Amino acid sequence: MANSPETLRAYAEVDLDALAHNVREVLTRTDADLMAVVKADAYGHGAVGIARTVLAAGARMLGVATLDEAVTLRLAGIDAQLVCWLWTPQEDLRYAVDTGVELVVYSLAHLARVLEFPVPDSRVPGRAPRIHLKADTGLGRGGATPADWQELCRAAAAAERDGLITVVGLMSHLASADEEDDPSVGEQTENFREMAAAAEAAGLTPEYRHLANSPGTLDHPATHFDLVRCGIALYGLDPLRADATPGGRQVDPGLRPVMTLRSRVVLTKRVPAGHGVSYGLTYRTPAETTLALIPLGYADGIPRSASSRGEVQVNGRRYRIAGRVAMDQFVIDVGDDPVEIGDQVVVFGPGDHGEPTVADWATYAGTIHYEIVTRLGPRVPRVYIGGPS
Ligand SMILES: Cc1ncc(COP(=O)(O)O)c(C=O)c1O
């Protein structure tokens, strides 16, 4: 039987009701279908539990980056439509093709690799490997350039005519939809329209054209097409404020943060003034004080770059990290406050009770909130609350 949360050193509480709310909230902003992006273990929230909840709440399909991520979901019994977009032409596609994972293709080499994994009765409609073609409309990352697009579309159309594949989608990815009034959004949208028209001219009639990520979905309706791909918004983190300032609540009032990271004080001790704390002794106690040890470190995803900057909440008060974050632990200086072994620590949460938010931690660490939740390590159990009982 699983440990009850009270007995754990630390855990990430994942609020499935907030998640379902966010799915419904996003769906009110678009007429398109929703792909819930659950790559990177659902941005650290735990892919399997998240996948079940988002599908029940109305997501049409799931998106992952790697084949391993797709396999994990299939082995957990999740047979929903599932798209995988980052695989090399050296990888074994057998399991993915046999379990209907839809593969994103952006080069002739990728297309050729898919064709090496025919389904025995692939001429039966709906049984051929299902692919999405990806265009680079300006991000300069994955996707075929306009120069290579025509040839890729023609080759895919020929394979589709032969019954060897089904082209389910055309997609691209936005570079800067989170930045206010960035002209690249309009340019990429226009490029995507042109590349989709070229694909259609080559004979492709895919069910889904998809371009928007969370910021595109919330802020740029022209990017929606037939399907939007949302990650960060579903986890309740505001995509329009990836580097929000400390103390800032979520700007988008419609979204509810899903994750709260909790721990407990593992030791307290009185020390005299001038006592050094943690590796390098970069912190010295200004006066006689109480130090409290928190059993979370960079192995758990607490960024070392938040040393001497990060804050946590204990018994309703915020305290700054004293000195360096180590692999497994960090220390706070609680002065003369009555903090004791076993007291609850909130590292971050929605911010409703004065605790730091994920956005605050992004600022402490000089990064974006995506990274704070995604880097949470496997040593930290995910504990689900809410959701279907
Ligand atoms: C191809 C693709 N689509 C959609 C997303 C989701 O982005 P966001 O979390 O900003 O919604 C990602 C994540 O980076 C992605 O790689």
The ligand as an SDF file (V2000), in Angstrom:
LIG
                    3D

 16 16  0  0  0  0  0  0  0  0999 V2000
    5.5150   20.5720  -30.6670 C   0  0  0  0  0  0  0  0  0  0  0  0
    4.9640   21.1370  -29.4180 C   0  0  0  0  0  0  0  0  0  0  0  0
    3.6730   21.4810  -29.3600 N   0  0  0  0  0  0  0  0  0  0  0  0
    3.1190   22.0020  -28.2400 C   0  0  0  0  0  0  0  0  0  0  0  0
    3.8720   22.1860  -27.1060 C   0  0  0  0  0  0  0  0  0  0  0  0
    3.2030   22.7590  -25.8750 C   0  0  0  0  0  0  0  0  0  0  0  0
    3.6940   24.0200  -25.5400 O   0  0  0  0  0  0  0  0  0  0  0  0
    3.0770   24.8190  -24.2890 P   0  0  0  0  0  0  0  0  0  0  0  0
    3.5210   24.0850  -23.0830 O   0  0  0  0  0  0  0  0  0  0  0  0
    3.6580   26.1750  -24.3940 O   0  0  0  0  0  0  0  0  0  0  0  0
    1.6010   24.7750  -24.4540 O   0  0  0  0  0  0  0  0  0  0  0  0
    5.2290   21.8580  -27.1090 C   0  0  0  0  0  0  0  0  0  0  0  0
    6.0740   22.1090  -25.9420 C   0  0  0  0  0  0  0  0  0  0  0  0
    7.1130   22.6740  -25.9920 O   0  0  0  0  0  0  0  0  0  0  0  0
    5.7790   21.3070  -28.3010 C   0  0  0  0  0  0  0  0  0  0  0  0
    7.0800   20.9380  -28.3430 O   0  0  0  0  0  0  0  0  0  0  0  0
  1  2  1  0
  2  3  1  0
  2 15  2  0
  3  4  2  0
  4  5  1  0
  5  6  1  0
  5 12  2  0
  6  7  1  0
  7  8  1  0
  8  9  2  0
  8 10  1  0
  8 11  1  0
 12 13  1  0
 12 15  1  0
 13 14  2  0
 15 16  1  0
M  END
$$$$
